[in-house]
Amino acid sequence: MEISNAMPRSARAIKLETRSARAKLPARRAPYFLKVAKGLRLGYYRGSGAGTWIGRRYLGSGQYETASIGVADDTTEADNVQIFDFWQAQEVLRRWAERGRLADRGIVRKGPYTVKMAVEDYLAEISIEKRPSALKCAQYKFKGWVLPELGYLLVESLTLDQINRWRNDIASRGRKVRSKKGVAKAASRPAPADHDAKRKRRATANRVLTMLRAALNRAYNAGRVPSDDAWRRVKPFKQTDEAVVRYLSGDEARRLVNACDEDFRSLVQAALLTGCRYSELVNLTCADFNRDSDTLTLRQTKSGRSRHVVLTEEGRHLFSEWTAGRAANERVFLRSDGNPWGASHQQRPLAEAADRAKISPAPTFHILRHTHASALAMRGVPMGVIAAQLGHQDTRMTEKHYAHLAPSYVADTIRAHFPTLGIAAKSSVVPMRRRN
């Protein structure tokens, strides 16, 4: 005997449909069973407190599988997560039975499969495929945003509404602050208030959602869960990737460099002169500097593809100085104690240097990359050349961030032909003469 593949309408049972009707049932050791489909029954066990929904399916040869599938809404309103009413319990029963049927055929893993288990399987798989930094980033996102809220839930029981509520909750919370050693719980900043802060939180929610879907899709493609319907229908927030680019002026860049500690100063100089990411710079070895072509060879990049970065005369001079007389396999940039720079080691010294240089708000290391690209764009360098220098696959990302800075026919034409209206009153403030 097999369970019917058809999805019949919900079964009716006056004695089980409402909590008041169930309260009138005499307590007994055996559950009250209702036939829902061929070979499939929904049971209700009344205990001293809230009752329990029981699933029972026929396996053939006179054998049955019986399991608890959830708590009845006898004393608490149903949430369709852990507490179910009569109608919700039937849907849970059907999913439980379908999973059991697929497990019998070896299509999915036997036993309950939670979001936490899906995340663990995903991390184990990508640990071989991706860079250590990507793995660490994924672990951080799952630990901070996914597991506390969704980790205990069964993947097959996830609903569109649950995932949407979780996504919205991330977007409405304040940004987490990295906790210090010895502090058990990370602090959070206030909830976003202005438009840009809200946009950034929605962008974060989209990135975390993408990570969750990647883990769940792996579970589905590997046959560990029977359906991907719930998370496939979740839509990310729109208009979260507005091109808001900040860059340092020449004066700010010089002040920042002068305010840096000696070992960190060379990293900042290299970022401003090459547009390289922090992770790309700290992995550079002396052999990656080519004195004949005045280029750097980046072997460990975000995209995983190596690329060559062109050095200016100023950059060639500094790299020649930094690598002179050193072993080819030695890293170019080291801390003052001789150890290599690690992940996130750049944040504190950069903030301290910005404070000494009176630059507010303090720039992130990525803004140094923006500064390099913006300087090229404002001097009319073609977007294709800037894209190659930064390592973009094509010019779409480059144009999105830097095209508005480039000289253009539209801007030149407007400035040349719009008349002077004489509506800007002259100021009595006289600028001070700059010191040489």
N, C-alpha and C positions, 0 to 999 in steps of 0.2 A: 504494500500500500504506500502511495506517495502523496505528498502534499500537492494540492492543485496549484498550478502556476498562475491561474487566473486571480484577479483581485476582486473578490465578491464584496458586496456592500456589507457594512458592519452588522454583526449579529445583534439581536435584541434579547434582553433578559431583564424582566421587570424587577426581579429580586436583587440584581447587581448594578443596575444603571445609576442609582442615586445613593448618596451616603446615608440618607434616612432609611432607604429600603435595606441597605446592608446592615444597618444598626439593629434591625429587627431579627436578623438571622441568629439562630442559636450558635454559640461557640462550640466548635468540635475540632478534632484532631485532623480530619481529612478536609481538603479544600473543596469548595463548591465549584464544579467545573461546568463550562459552557462550550459547546461545539461551535467553533468559528469557521473552520474549513475542514475538508477531508483530511483526517489524520492530524488535526491541529485543534487544541482546546485551550481556552483561557480559564484559569482557576483563580479563586479568591479565597485566601486563608484569613480568617478573623482571629486575631490574637487579643491580648489584653489592651493594647493601644491601637495604633493605626493598623489596618489590614495590609496584606501583601498580595500583589498580583503574581500568579504562577503561570508559567508557560509549560505546555506539555505537547510533545509531538511524537508521532508513531514512527519507529525506525524499521519496522518489519520484523517478521519472525517472532511476533509476540513481545517485542521489546519497545520501551518508551524512554524518551529523554525528558526529564523534568527539571526546571530551574526557576528561581525567583527572578522576575524581570522588572520589578519596581515596587514602589510604595503606593498604596491607594490614598486618595485624597479624603480620608475619613475625618481627619482633624485639621489638616492644612490645605490651603488652596493648591490646586495642581499647577506645576510650573513646566510640565512637559520635558523636564530634565531628569529629575529623580522621583518626583511625585506625579502620578498620572490619574486622570479620571477614567471612567469605564471605556470611553471611546478612544482616548489616547492609548490606553493599555492594549487595545486591539492592534493599533498600528505598531506599537513596540513589539508585540507578539509576532506579527508578520515579519518584521525585520529580523527578529531573533531566529525565527524558523527558516527564513531564506538564507541567513548566514550559516545555520546548521546544515542545511541542504548542500550548500556550496562546500562547506568543510568536509562533508561526507565524500564528496567527489574529489577532494584534494585541491580545490581551487583557492580556498582561503584558509588561513591559519585557524586551528581549533582554539576555542576559549575566547574570553573577552579581549578586545584589542582597543586600547585607549589611545588618546592623543599623545600622551607621554611615551607610550611604546612606539608610536609612529615617528615621533621626534628622535628617539634613541636610535631607531633603525636608520633614519635619514642621516644623522650625524656620523654613524658608523660607516655608511657608504661614501659620503662626501669626504671623509678623512683621507681616503685614498685618491680621490679625484681632484680635490681642490688644494690651494695653498694653505699653509697653517694659519695665515692671517684671516683668510675667508672662513675657515673653520671656527676660529676664535670669535669672529664677528657673529656667526650664526649661533654659536653657543650662548653668547651674551644676549641676543635678541630673544631666543627661546626661553632662557632662564628669567629674563626680566618681564616679558610681556605675554608669552603663550602659556607656559606651564602653570603659573599661579591661578589662572582663570579657567583654562580649558583642559589642563593635563589629565584630570581625573575622569573626563567624559569619554564614553565609548565613541569611536570614530563613526560607526554606523548609525549612531543615534544623533549625531550633529544635525542641527537644522539651520536653514538660512537665517532665521530670526536670531538664533544664538550667536552666530558669527557676526552678523551685522551689529548687534548690541555690543559685542566685544570690540569690534573695530571702532565704533563710535566712542566707546569709553576711552580708548587710547588717544583718540583725537581731542577729547575734552580735558584730559589730564595735563598737568604741568610736566615739563621735561625732567627726567631723572638726572640727578647729580651723582657722579661717581663717588662712592663712599670711601673714606679713609680706612687704612688697615685697623682692625680691631672694632670697627663699627659694624654692627650686625645688619642694619637695614639702611639702604640707600635713601637719601633725602630726595624730595621732589620740589621743583620750583612752582610758583603759583600757576593756576590755570591760565591758558593763553587769553589775552584780552583784545589786542589789536589784530588787524587783518593779517599782517605778515606772520605774527606768532601763530595764529590759527592755521594759516597755510602750511607753516613748517610742521605743526603737529599732525595735520592731515597727510602730509608727505611721509612723515614717520609711520603713521598708521598704514599707509599703502605699502611701505617697504616691509613692515612686519607681516602684513597680510600675504605679500608675495612669498615670504619665507615659509609661512604656515602652509600655503597652498602647495609649495614645492614638496614639503614633507608628506602631505596628504596625497598628492598625486603619485608620488613614488609608492606609497602604500597601496593605492588603487591599481597602478600599473603592474605591481608585483603580485596582485591577487590577494592581498591581505584583507581587503574590505570589498564588499560587493558593489558599492555605488559611489560615485563622486558628485552626485547631484547637488548636495547642499553647498559645498564650497565653490563649485563651478559657476553657480548663479550669483555669487557675491561680486558686487561691482566696486572697484576702487573709487576713492574720491577724485573728482575732476578738478582741473586747473590748480594743481599743487606745485607744478614745476615752472613757475614764473621765473624768468631770467632776471634775477636781482643780483647784480655783480658789483662787488665793492673792490676797489683797488687802491693801492697807496700812491700818493704823489711822489715825485722824485725827492722832495725834501723829507717827507715822512719815511721813505725807504732808507735814506742816509741816516736819519736820527735813530731808526730802529737798529740798523747794523751797528752803529756806534754804542748803543746801549746794551748790546748783547754780551754775555760772558764769552771769554775767548774761544772755548771749545764749541760753543753753540753758534758763534758768529759766522764761522765758515759755512755751516749748514744754511743759514739765512741768506748769505751771499750767493751760494750756489742755487738756491731756489729762485731768487730774484733774477739771476742771469740765465737760467735754463728753463724755468717753468716746470721743473720736475716735481713730482709728488714726494712727500717725506719718505714714504716707504721705498721709493725708487732710489733716493739719494743715500739712505743709510745702508743699502745693500751694494753700493758701488765699490768695486775694488780698483786698485791702481792700474791694473791691466785694462780696465774699461775706458781709460782715457787714451785716445789715439792722438799722439803728437803730430803725426804726419797730416791728418785730415782735420785736426782741431774739432773732434767730435767725441761724444760720450756714447758708449754702447750700453743700453739698458736691457739687462737680461731678465730681471724680475719686475714685471709691470702688472698693472691692474688687469689688463686684457689677456695676459699670459703670452703675448707676442713681443719679441724683442724689437727695439727700435733704436734709431740713432738720433742724437740731439746735437744740433749745431751750436758751437761756442763762438761767442764774439771775441774780439781781441782781449777785452777785460777778463772774460771767462777763461780763455786759454792761458793767460798770465797766471791767474789764481790756481788753476788746476795743475799747471806746471810746478808751481811753488809747493802745493799740497802733496804732490806725488814724488817729488825729487828724492832720489836715493832710497826709496822704499820698495819692499818686496811686491811682486806683481799680484800676489793673492791677498795682500793686506787691504783691509777696508780703508777707503779714503777718509771717512769721517769717524772719529772715535771720541769718546768722552774724555775728560781730563784725567780720569783714573785708568785710561787705557781700554776700558770695556766698550763694546759696540752700543750704539743707541738702540733702544727697544721701542715697542709699540707704545704710543701715547707719551713718550718721554719728552716730546717737544712742547707740550701744552703749557706746562708751568714756566719753563724758562722764557717762552715767547710772551706769556702774559706779564711776567716780571719786567722784561725788556720794554714792552709797550708802555708799562706804567712809568718806567724811568724816562722814556722818550716822550711822555705826555701825548700818547696816541690813544684816543678813546672813540668808540669802544675798541678794545684790544682785538687785533686781527687774529684769525686762525692761520695755520700754516698754509692752508689751501688758498688764502687770499694772496699769498706771495706768488702762487702760480697764476692767479688772475692778474696780478700786477704785470707779470712778464707778458702775458698774452694781450692785455689791454694796451701796453706800450707799443706793441707791434701793430695792433689794429689802428691806433690813432695816428700812426705814421704811414698808413696806406698799404701795409703789407697784405697781400691777397689772403683770403680766408683759407684757401687750400694749403698755403705755406704754413699758416698758423696751426692748422689742423695736424699737419705732418709733424711739426715741432712738439705739439702737445700729446700726440699719439691717438688722436681721434680717428675713428674708422672712416668717416667722411666729414663733410663740412656742415652737416645739419646742426650738431651740437655747438660747433664753433660759431656759426652764424647766429644761433639762438642767444649766445652770451655776449658776443663781441661785435656783431655787425653794426649795431647802433653807434659804436664809437668810431667807426671808420669814416674817413672823408667820403662824402657822397654828392652826386649831382643835385639831389633834392635839397640838401642842406646848403650847398654852395649857391644854388639858384635863389633860394629864399633870402639868404643874407645879402645877396647882391642886389635884389630888386625890391625888397620891402622898404617903404619910405620911412624916414625918421619923423615920428609924430610929435616930438617935443613934449612928451607927457612925463618923462622921467626927470623929476626935480633935481637940481644940482645939490650935492651934499657939501656941507661946510667942513666935513672931516677931511683932514689932510693926512695921507698915509705917511708913516715914518720911513726914512731912508734905511734900506737894508745895509747891514754890515757886509763887507767883502769877506 
